Protein backbone atom coordinates (compact mmCIF):
# COMPACT_ATOMS: atom_id res chain seq x y z
CA UNK A 1 0.00 0.00 0.00
CA UNK A 2 2.71 2.49 0.93
CA UNK A 3 4.57 1.60 -2.27
CA UNK A 4 1.61 2.64 -4.43
CA UNK A 5 1.36 5.97 -2.60
CA UNK A 6 5.07 6.62 -3.09
CA UNK A 7 4.81 5.71 -6.77
CA UNK A 8 1.84 8.07 -7.18
CA UNK A 9 3.60 10.97 -5.44
CA UNK A 10 6.81 10.48 -7.43
CA UNK A 11 4.87 10.17 -10.70
CA UNK A 12 2.83 13.32 -10.15
CA UNK A 13 5.93 15.25 -9.08
CA UNK A 14 7.78 14.02 -12.17
CA UNK A 15 4.94 15.12 -14.43
CA UNK A 16 4.89 18.55 -12.81
CA UNK A 17 8.64 18.97 -13.21
CA UNK A 18 8.41 17.82 -16.83
CA UNK A 19 5.73 20.43 -17.50
CA UNK A 20 7.87 23.16 -15.95
CA UNK A 21 10.76 22.07 -18.17
CA UNK A 22 8.57 22.21 -21.29
CA UNK A 23 7.29 25.67 -20.35
CA UNK A 24 10.80 27.02 -19.72
CA UNK A 25 12.17 25.61 -22.99
CA UNK A 26 9.20 27.08 -24.88
CA UNK A 27 9.77 30.45 -23.17
CA UNK A 28 13.43 30.45 -24.25
CA UNK A 29 12.54 29.51 -27.82
CA UNK A 30 9.81 32.13 -28.30
CA UNK A 31 10.96 34.78 -25.81
CA UNK A 32 10.25 37.70 -28.16
CA UNK A 33 6.63 36.70 -28.82
CA UNK A 34 5.37 35.83 -25.32
CA UNK A 35 3.16 38.12 -23.26
CA UNK A 36 1.26 35.57 -21.15
CA UNK A 37 2.48 33.74 -18.02
CA UNK A 38 1.36 30.45 -19.58
CA UNK A 39 3.77 30.38 -22.49
CA UNK A 40 1.95 27.63 -24.36
CA UNK A 41 -1.31 29.62 -24.28
CA UNK A 42 0.20 32.03 -26.80
CA UNK A 43 0.27 29.28 -29.46
CA UNK A 44 -3.36 28.10 -29.28
CA UNK A 45 -4.56 30.09 -32.30
CA UNK A 46 -1.32 29.84 -34.22
CA UNK A 47 -1.21 29.56 -37.98
CA UNK A 48 1.61 29.31 -40.47
CA UNK A 49 3.86 31.96 -38.97
CA UNK A 50 7.63 31.76 -38.93
CA UNK A 51 9.62 31.67 -35.73
CA UNK A 52 11.74 34.62 -36.86
CA UNK A 53 9.08 37.32 -36.84
CA UNK A 54 6.13 38.15 -34.62
CA UNK A 55 2.88 36.63 -35.81
CA UNK A 56 0.63 38.99 -37.83
CA UNK A 57 -2.36 37.38 -36.08
CA UNK A 58 -0.97 38.36 -32.65
CA UNK A 59 -3.57 41.08 -32.09
CA UNK A 60 -6.33 38.56 -32.88
CA UNK A 61 -5.04 35.96 -30.41
CA UNK A 62 -6.22 37.77 -27.30
CA UNK A 63 -9.71 38.46 -28.63
CA UNK A 64 -10.47 34.71 -28.76
CA UNK A 65 -9.43 33.97 -25.20
Backbone as ProteinMPNN parsed JSONL, in Angstrom:
{"seq_chain_A": "XXXXXXXXXXXXXXXXXXXXXXXXXXXXXXXXXXXXXXXXXXXXXXXXXXXXXXXXXXXXXXXXX", "coords_chain_A": {"N_chain_A": [[0.819, -1.197, 0.0], [1.851, 1.296, 0.862], [3.839, 1.53, -1.009], [2.461, 2.01, -3.412], [1.436, 4.54, -2.929], [3.776, 6.038, -2.724], [4.759, 5.684, -5.315], [2.742, 7.009, -6.735], [3.002, 9.666, -5.774], [5.641, 10.285, -6.571], [5.356, 9.993, -9.329], [3.45, 11.993, -10.013], [4.844, 14.273, -9.178], [7.036, 14.09, -10.912], [5.731, 14.462, -13.394], [4.859, 17.104, -13.051], [7.311, 18.471, -12.847], [8.329, 17.888, -15.369], [6.499, 19.319, -16.941], [7.086, 21.939, -16.187], [9.663, 22.1, -17.21], [9.134, 21.881, -19.983], [7.636, 24.254, -20.348], [9.586, 26.193, -19.697], [11.545, 25.737, -21.661], [10.049, 26.339, -23.932], [9.547, 29.029, -23.451], [12.138, 30.087, -23.673], [12.62, 29.582, -26.363], [10.675, 31.081, -27.767], [10.911, 33.706, -26.798], [10.636, 36.39, -27.622], [8.036, 36.69, -28.433], [6.184, 36.289, -26.447], [3.666, 37.092, -24.167], [2.077, 36.236, -22.158], [1.741, 34.583, -18.959], [1.411, 31.804, -19.034], [3.125, 30.167, -21.197], [2.574, 28.429, -23.315], [-0.013, 29.022, -23.945], [-0.03, 31.113, -25.678], [0.236, 30.013, -28.202], [-2.125, 28.837, -29.035], [-3.919, 29.696, -31.053], [-2.433, 29.626, -33.313], [-1.054, 29.976, -36.594], [0.379, 29.664, -39.761], [2.892, 30.884, -39.182], [6.249, 32.203, -39.118], [9.109, 31.447, -37.084], [10.828, 33.479, -36.824], [9.795, 36.061, -36.957], [7.383, 38.23, -35.361], [4.025, 37.088, -35.029], [1.542, 37.913, -37.452], [-1.078, 37.635, -36.736], [-1.188, 38.164, -34.085], [-2.525, 40.236, -32.679], [-5.103, 39.343, -32.893], [-5.142, 37.054, -31.36], [-5.649, 37.458, -28.6], [-8.263, 38.252, -28.532], [-9.798, 36.007, -28.815], [-9.621, 34.618, -26.49]], "CA_chain_A": [[0.0, 0.0, 0.0], [2.707, 2.485, 0.929], [4.573, 1.605, -2.27], [1.614, 2.64, -4.432], [1.358, 5.968, -2.602], [5.067, 6.621, -3.095], [4.806, 5.715, -6.774], [1.839, 8.069, -7.182], [3.595, 10.969, -5.442], [6.805, 10.482, -7.432], [4.872, 10.167, -10.703], [2.834, 13.319, -10.148], [5.935, 15.248, -9.079], [7.782, 14.015, -12.165], [4.94, 15.118, -14.433], [4.888, 18.549, -12.813], [8.643, 18.969, -13.207], [8.407, 17.817, -16.826], [5.73, 20.432, -17.502], [7.871, 23.155, -15.95], [10.76, 22.067, -18.174], [8.574, 22.212, -21.295], [7.293, 25.673, -20.346], [10.798, 27.025, -19.72], [12.165, 25.613, -22.985], [9.199, 27.076, -24.875], [9.771, 30.45, -23.168], [13.434, 30.454, -24.246], [12.537, 29.511, -27.819], [9.807, 32.131, -28.298], [10.964, 34.778, -25.807], [10.254, 37.698, -28.158], [6.626, 36.697, -28.819], [5.371, 35.831, -25.317], [3.158, 38.124, -23.259], [1.263, 35.57, -21.149], [2.481, 33.739, -18.018], [1.359, 30.455, -19.581], [3.775, 30.384, -22.49], [1.949, 27.627, -24.359], [-1.309, 29.619, -24.277], [0.195, 32.026, -26.798], [0.267, 29.284, -29.459], [-3.363, 28.096, -29.275], [-4.56, 30.091, -32.303], [-1.325, 29.845, -34.222], [-1.211, 29.555, -37.981], [1.614, 29.307, -40.473], [3.859, 31.961, -38.966], [7.626, 31.764, -38.928], [9.616, 31.672, -35.732], [11.742, 34.615, -36.86], [9.083, 37.325, -36.844], [6.127, 38.145, -34.616], [2.882, 36.631, -35.813], [0.631, 38.994, -37.831], [-2.36, 37.383, -36.077], [-0.969, 38.364, -32.653], [-3.567, 41.081, -32.085], [-6.328, 38.556, -32.875], [-5.04, 35.964, -30.412], [-6.221, 37.775, -27.304], [-9.711, 38.457, -28.633], [-10.472, 34.708, -28.765], [-9.427, 33.972, -25.199]], "C_chain_A": [[0.865, 1.264, 0.0], [3.506, 2.647, -0.366], [3.746, 2.295, -3.351], [1.457, 4.134, -4.174], [2.651, 6.663, -3.004], [5.185, 6.722, -4.611], [3.921, 6.842, -7.316], [2.444, 9.448, -6.939], [4.785, 11.266, -6.351], [6.366, 10.719, -8.876], [4.283, 11.552, -10.924], [3.9, 14.414, -10.076], [6.763, 15.258, -10.353], [7.046, 14.676, -13.313], [4.958, 16.636, -14.28], [6.236, 19.143, -13.203], [8.845, 18.929, -14.717], [7.668, 18.966, -17.483], [6.46, 21.761, -17.319], [9.034, 23.224, -16.94], [10.269, 22.435, -19.573], [8.254, 23.697, -21.388], [8.547, 26.546, -20.433], [11.523, 26.922, -21.06], [11.37, 26.376, -24.032], [9.41, 28.579, -24.703], [11.099, 30.921, -23.767], [13.379, 30.495, -25.768], [11.773, 30.685, -28.401], [9.773, 33.345, -27.369], [10.487, 36.128, -26.339], [8.778, 37.783, -28.528], [5.682, 36.38, -27.663], [4.968, 37.003, -24.441], [2.375, 37.529, -22.098], [2.16, 34.751, -20.22], [2.528, 32.296, -18.494], [1.874, 30.526, -21.008], [3.144, 29.573, -23.61], [0.585, 28.171, -24.753], [-1.188, 30.562, -25.467], [0.063, 31.323, -28.138], [-1.075, 28.641, -29.814], [-4.08, 28.488, -30.555], [-3.516, 30.349, -33.389], [-1.629, 29.312, -35.62], [0.119, 29.171, -38.581], [2.643, 30.428, -40.374], [5.26, 31.375, -38.851], [8.048, 32.061, -37.502], [10.501, 32.911, -35.666], [11.061, 35.947, -36.598], [7.831, 37.149, -35.995], [4.965, 37.804, -35.555], [1.982, 37.812, -36.185], [-0.752, 38.826, -37.203], [-2.294, 37.648, -34.575], [-2.069, 39.189, -32.013], [-4.904, 40.329, -32.024], [-6.311, 37.457, -31.838], [-5.759, 36.251, -29.104], [-7.714, 38.001, -27.356], [-10.472, 37.152, -28.556], [-10.339, 34.019, -27.436], [-10.639, 34.012, -24.348]], "O_chain_A": [[0.626, 2.188, -0.778], [3.814, 3.768, -0.773], [4.284, 3.086, -4.126], [1.355, 4.914, -5.122], [2.62, 7.759, -3.563], [5.658, 7.731, -5.133], [4.31, 7.547, -8.247], [2.398, 10.306, -7.82], [4.919, 12.384, -6.847], [6.943, 11.557, -9.57], [4.589, 12.207, -11.919], [3.851, 15.378, -10.84], [7.154, 16.324, -10.828], [7.656, 15.375, -14.122], [5.061, 17.364, -15.267], [6.292, 20.206, -13.822], [9.46, 19.831, -15.286], [8.143, 19.53, -18.468], [6.443, 22.608, -18.212], [9.349, 24.299, -17.451], [10.917, 23.215, -20.271], [8.565, 24.335, -22.394], [8.561, 27.535, -21.166], [12.061, 27.917, -21.546], [11.951, 26.993, -24.924], [9.448, 29.32, -25.686], [11.18, 32.025, -24.306], [14.017, 31.342, -26.393], [12.177, 31.235, -29.426], [8.716, 33.946, -27.176], [9.977, 36.938, -25.565], [8.309, 38.857, -28.904], [4.482, 36.217, -27.886], [5.805, 37.803, -24.024], [2.042, 38.24, -21.15], [3.216, 34.277, -20.638], [3.559, 31.634, -18.377], [1.14, 30.902, -21.922], [3.181, 30.003, -24.763], [0.071, 27.807, -25.81], [-2.164, 30.778, -26.186], [-0.203, 31.988, -29.139], [-1.151, 27.946, -30.828], [-4.804, 27.66, -31.106], [-3.708, 31.19, -34.267], [-2.359, 28.336, -35.793], [0.896, 28.434, -37.973], [3.196, 30.86, -41.385], [5.432, 30.2, -38.527], [7.403, 32.842, -36.803], [10.882, 33.346, -34.579], [11.685, 36.868, -36.071], [7.28, 36.052, -35.915], [4.951, 38.196, -36.722], [1.682, 38.639, -35.324], [-1.519, 39.786, -37.146], [-3.262, 37.377, -33.864], [-2.507, 38.873, -30.907], [-5.748, 40.649, -31.187], [-7.374, 36.963, -31.462], [-6.415, 35.365, -28.555], [-8.377, 37.949, -26.321], [-11.668, 37.158, -28.264], [-10.889, 32.933, -27.253], [-10.623, 33.505, -23.226]]}, "name": "protein", "num_of_chains": 1, "seq": "XXXXXXXXXXXXXXXXXXXXXXXXXXXXXXXXXXXXXXXXXXXXXXXXXXXXXXXXXXXXXXXXX"}
